[in-house]
Amino acid sequence: LEKIAIDDEADVDAMKGWRRKLFGEDALKLKKGEIALVLNGSRVEVVEIEG
């Protein structure tokens, strides 16, 4: 996570192939403020930020 926070193209497995599709793209969106994590009861949900 630290490497992704520093570099959008970090050389880590989470940013390659299926892992990037599953996790990496959302990690970058979260970093850029395009999505947020919100608590809904006991569940964590991903919401898009408009604007």
TIRO-2110 file (N, C-alpha, C; in Angstrom, 1 decimal):
// TIRO-2110
0.8, -1.2, 0.0, N, 1, A
0.0, 0.0, 0.0, CA, 1, A
0.9, 1.3, 0.0, C, 1, A
2.0, 1.2, 0.7, N, 2, A
2.8, 2.4, 0.8, CA, 2, A
3.4, 2.7, -0.6, C, 2, A
3.8, 1.6, -1.4, N, 3, A
4.3, 1.8, -2.7, CA, 3, A
3.3, 2.4, -3.6, C, 3, A
2.1, 1.9, -3.5, N, 4, A
1.0, 2.4, -4.4, CA, 4, A
0.7, 3.9, -4.0, C, 4, A
0.7, 4.2, -2.7, N, 5, A
0.5, 5.6, -2.3, CA, 5, A
1.5, 6.6, -2.9, C, 5, A
2.7, 6.1, -3.1, N, 6, A
3.8, 6.9, -3.6, CA, 6, A
3.8, 7.0, -5.1, C, 6, A
3.5, 5.8, -5.8, N, 7, A
3.6, 5.7, -7.2, CA, 7, A
2.4, 5.0, -7.8, C, 7, A
1.6, 5.6, -8.7, N, 8, A
0.5, 5.0, -9.4, CA, 8, A
0.9, 3.7, -10.2, C, 8, A
2.1, 3.7, -10.6, N, 9, A
2.6, 2.5, -11.4, CA, 9, A
3.6, 1.7, -10.6, C, 9, A
3.4, 1.6, -9.3, N, 10, A
4.3, 0.8, -8.5, CA, 10, A
4.5, -0.6, -9.0, C, 10, A
5.7, -1.1, -8.8, N, 11, A
6.0, -2.4, -9.3, CA, 11, A
5.7, -3.4, -8.2, C, 11, A
4.4, -3.6, -8.0, N, 12, A
3.9, -4.6, -6.9, CA, 12, A
2.8, -5.4, -7.6, C, 12, A
2.6, -6.6, -7.1, N, 13, A
1.7, -7.6, -7.7, CA, 13, A
0.3, -7.0, -7.7, C, 13, A
-0.1, -6.2, -6.7, N, 14, A
-1.5, -5.6, -6.7, CA, 14, A
-1.8, -4.7, -7.9, C, 14, A
-0.7, -4.3, -8.6, N, 15, A
-0.9, -3.4, -9.7, CA, 15, A
-0.7, -4.1, -11.1, C, 15, A
-0.7, -5.5, -11.1, N, 16, A
-0.5, -6.2, -12.3, CA, 16, A
-1.6, -7.2, -12.5, C, 16, A
-2.0, -7.3, -13.8, N, 17, A
-3.0, -8.3, -14.3, CA, 17, A
-4.3, -8.3, -13.5, C, 17, A
-4.8, -9.5, -13.2, N, 18, A
-6.1, -9.6, -12.6, CA, 18, A
-6.1, -8.9, -11.2, C, 18, A
-5.0, -8.8, -10.5, N, 19, A
-5.0, -8.1, -9.2, CA, 19, A
-5.3, -6.6, -9.4, C, 19, A
-4.7, -6.1, -10.4, N, 20, A
-5.0, -4.6, -10.7, CA, 20, A
-6.5, -4.4, -10.9, C, 20, A
-7.1, -5.3, -11.7, N, 21, A
-8.5, -5.2, -12.0, CA, 21, A
-9.4, -5.4, -10.7, C, 21, A
-9.0, -6.3, -9.9, N, 22, A
-9.7, -6.6, -8.7, CA, 22, A
-9.5, -5.6, -7.6, C, 22, A
-8.3, -5.1, -7.4, N, 23, A
-7.9, -4.2, -6.3, CA, 23, A
-7.3, -2.9, -6.7, C, 23, A
-6.3, -3.0, -7.6, N, 24, A
-5.5, -1.9, -8.0, CA, 24, A
-6.2, -0.7, -8.5, C, 24, A
-7.2, -0.9, -9.4, N, 25, A
-7.9, 0.3, -10.0, CA, 25, A
-8.7, 1.0, -8.9, C, 25, A
-9.4, 0.3, -8.0, N, 26, A
-10.1, 0.9, -6.9, CA, 26, A
-9.1, 1.6, -5.9, C, 26, A
-8.0, 1.0, -5.7, N, 27, A
-7.0, 1.6, -4.8, CA, 27, A
-6.6, 3.0, -5.4, C, 27, A
-6.4, 3.1, -6.7, N, 28, A
-6.0, 4.3, -7.3, CA, 28, A
-7.1, 5.4, -7.2, C, 28, A
-8.4, 4.9, -7.4, N, 29, A
-9.5, 5.8, -7.4, CA, 29, A
-9.7, 6.3, -5.9, C, 29, A
-9.4, 5.5, -4.9, N, 30, A
-9.5, 5.9, -3.5, CA, 30, A
-8.4, 6.9, -3.3, C, 30, A
-7.2, 6.7, -3.8, N, 31, A
-6.1, 7.6, -3.6, CA, 31, A
-6.4, 9.0, -4.2, C, 31, A
-7.1, 9.0, -5.3, N, 32, A
-7.4, 10.2, -6.0, CA, 32, A
-8.6, 10.9, -5.6, C, 32, A
-9.3, 10.3, -4.6, N, 33, A
-10.6, 10.9, -4.1, CA, 33, A
-11.8, 10.7, -5.0, C, 33, A
-11.7, 9.7, -5.9, N, 34, A
-12.8, 9.5, -6.8, CA, 34, A
-13.9, 8.5, -6.2, C, 34, A
-13.5, 7.7, -5.2, N, 35, A
-14.4, 6.9, -4.5, CA, 35, A
-14.1, 7.0, -3.0, C, 35, A
-15.0, 6.6, -2.2, N, 36, A
-14.8, 6.6, -0.7, CA, 36, A
-15.3, 5.3, -0.1, C, 36, A
-14.8, 4.9, 1.0, N, 37, A
-15.3, 3.8, 1.8, CA, 37, A
-16.2, 4.3, 2.9, C, 37, A
-17.4, 3.8, 3.0, N, 38, A
-18.3, 4.2, 4.0, CA, 38, A
-18.8, 3.0, 4.8, C, 38, A
-19.1, 3.3, 6.0, N, 39, A
-19.7, 2.2, 6.9, CA, 39, A
-21.2, 2.3, 6.9, C, 39, A
-21.8, 1.2, 6.5, N, 40, A
-23.3, 1.1, 6.5, CA, 40, A
-23.7, -0.1, 7.4, C, 40, A
-24.0, 0.3, 8.7, N, 41, A
-24.2, -0.7, 9.7, CA, 41, A
-22.9, -1.4, 10.0, C, 41, A
-22.8, -2.7, 9.7, N, 42, A
-21.5, -3.4, 9.9, CA, 42, A
-20.8, -3.7, 8.6, C, 42, A
-21.3, -3.1, 7.5, N, 43, A
-20.7, -3.4, 6.2, CA, 43, A
-20.0, -2.2, 5.7, C, 43, A
-18.9, -2.4, 5.0, N, 44, A
-18.1, -1.3, 4.4, CA, 44, A
-18.5, -1.3, 2.9, C, 44, A
-18.9, -0.2, 2.4, N, 45, A
-19.3, 0.0, 1.0, CA, 45, A
-18.5, 1.0, 0.3, C, 45, A
-18.4, 0.8, -1.0, N, 46, A
-17.6, 1.7, -1.9, CA, 46, A
-18.6, 2.6, -2.6, C, 46, A
-18.4, 3.9, -2.5, N, 47, A
-19.3, 4.9, -3.1, CA, 47, A
-18.5, 5.8, -4.0, C, 47, A
-19.0, 6.2, -5.2, N, 48, A
-18.4, 7.1, -6.0, CA, 48, A
-18.6, 8.5, -5.5, C, 48, A
-17.6, 9.4, -5.7, N, 49, A
-17.7, 10.8, -5.3, CA, 49, A
-17.9, 11.6, -6.5, C, 49, A
-18.9, 12.4, -6.5, N, 50, A
-19.3, 13.3, -7.6, CA, 50, A
-18.5, 14.6, -7.5, C, 50, A
-18.2, 15.1, -8.6, N, 51, A
-17.6, 16.5, -8.6, CA, 51, A
-16.3, 16.5, -9.1, C, 51, A
END
